[in-house]
Amino acid sequence: MSKLYFRYGAMNCGKSTNLLQVAHNYEERGMRIIIIKPYTDTKGGNKIVSRLGISREVDMLLDKDENVYEEVEKYIDKNGNLDCILVDEVQFLKRDQIDQLFKIAVIKDIPTICYGLRTDFQMNGFEGSERLLLLAHSLEELKTICNCGKKALVNGRKINGKFVFEGKQVAIDKEDNIDYEALCPKCYFENKMQHENEVK
């Protein structure tokens, strides 16, 4: 039986780069993969874009109401068997879609490797990530560091270069003057306290 993997980390820990490297490794050995990402992730359009400047078109863009299991079945019927499925920005998928990825790994016997964030800029969980933390056979943290040099665990959202701590859960990096910064918990709380003092 194949496994469902969740590789998670704070912003800029190399998730997309790792995904593209895994895709290359499979294909270098003559194996067939597909790359999936949710429509919600508008960054790069229909491409996976790494901070290193590497990009690649995805094979499947998923809407929040689509059944991943059925879409993968259709893809296999049309194109042949798969050796691996790679999913980027998995935090944006719905709970049912994570269940469907789990079913693909178990029933279709296809290794399914998911990459995404564990928490948002308010340290709340994403629906897709929360379900993966419960179901994935394998959990792997991809690490990065805060500006202070400590391990980054959380994500800070900036608008026009200033940290914000209110707003919608989903706002895409590099759109509408939004940026994200990986932070250690101490720096997160220091920035939050500074923000709260400024808005008083």
N, C-alpha and C positions, 0 to 999 in steps of 0.2 A: 504494500500500500504506500502510495506517495503521501507527502506531507503538505500542509498549509503553513507557510512561514510568514512571520511578521517582523520586518526589519524597520525599526523606528528610531527616531532621534530628533533633536531640536533642529531648527532651521540651519541650513548651510553645513550640515554634517556630512554631505556627500551622498545622499540617498539616490538621487537621479544618476549621478556618476557611477555608483555601484551597480545600479540596475543596468545601465548601458554596458558596463564591463561584463556582467553576467551574460547578457544577450550575446555579446561578442564571443565569449568563451564557448557557449553552446554552438553558435553558428560556425565557429572555427573548426569544430569537430563534426560538422555536417548534420547537426541536429536542428530541429524545427521549433521555433518559439513564436509566441505572439506577445505583443505589448499592448496593455489596456490602460486607459486612464479615463476618469470621469469628465463629462462635459463641464462640470462645475469649475474645473481647473482651466481657466481661459488663458493662462500664461503659456505662451508658445503656440497657441492654437491647437492644431492637431499633431504637435510635436512634443517630445520630451526634450527639455533644454537644461543642460548642466551648466553650472557656474564656470566650468573650465572651457566653455565655448563649444562643447560637443552637443549635437542635437540629432534627433532621429524621429521620423514620422511614426506615429503609433498605428497599430493594426485595427484597433477598435476603440471608439469613443462611446462611453456608456452614459445613457440618460438615467436619472434617478429611479425611473419606473421600469427599466428594462431588467429582464431575468438573465443574469449572467450565464447560468447553466445552459439555458436554451440558446443564447447567442453563441456560446462556445461550441455547442453541438452543431449548430448551423455552419459555423466556420469549419469544423472538422469534416462535415459532410461535403463541403465544397472544395476544401483544400488538402485534406488528408490529416493523418494523426499528428499530434503535437508532443514534443518532449518536455516542454516547460511553458508555463504562463507567468508573465511578469506584469505586476500592477503597480502603477505609480500614483501618488497622491490618494492612497486608499482611504484616508480618513474621511474623504467626501462621499464614500459609498454608504448606502443604507444598510441597516442591520440585516435585512433579508438577503441583500446581495452578498454580504460576508458569509451567510449561511450557504448560499449557492456556490461560492468559491470553495468552501469547506467540502461540499458535496462533490465538486469537480475533482479535488485532490483525492478523495476517498473512493468514489465510484468510478470515475474516469481514469484514476491512477496516473494523474498528471501533476508533477510538482508545481505548486503555485506559490510564487514568492511575491509578497506584498510589501511596499515601501510607503511610509507615511509618518505623519506627526502623531504623537500620543495625546498632546494637549494643545489647546488654543492659547491665545494671548492673555486670557484671564485664568489660565490654569484649569479650565474645564475640559472634559473629555469630548472627543468627536464620536459620533454614533458608530462610524465604521471601526475606529480604533478600539473603542470600548468592547465591541463584539469580538474583534480579533484577539484582544488580550484574554478573552475567555475561551476561544476556540482553537487558536493556532497551536499546532503541534510544537512549533519552535519559535521562541522569541529571542531577538537579537538586537541589542542597542548599538547604534552607530554613533560614535562619540565625536564631540567637537568641544571647543573651549570658548569661554566668555572673554571679553576684552581684558578682564582682570587676570586672566590666566588660569582660573579655576574651571572645572568641568561645567559645561552648560547643560542645564536640564530643561529650561523653559524658554518660551518665545515672547519677546517684547514686540509690540506693534508701534510703529512710528508713522505719524502723518506730518508731512513737511518737516521731517527731521526731529520731531518731538514725540516722546513716548505718550501713548494714550492707553486708557484702561477701561474704556466703555466703547460699545459699538456692537455691530452684528458679528456673529462668530466667523462668518466667511467673508473675507476681503482679500483679494489676490495680490500677492507681492508684485510691486512695480506698476500697479494700476492705481489711478487717482491719488498719486503722491504718497502711496503706502509702501513702507519698507518694514522688514522684520529683522530682528537681531536676536541671536541666541544668547541667553543670559544664565549665569549661575543664580540660584535662589536669592543669595544675598544682594546681588546687584539688582535683581528684579524688584525686591521689596524697597531698596533704597530709591530706585527710580519712581516706584509707585508712591512712596511717601513724599518725594519732591513734587510730583505731579499734584497730589492732593493738597499740599501746602500752597501751590501756585493758583489752584482754582478756588481757594477759600476766599 
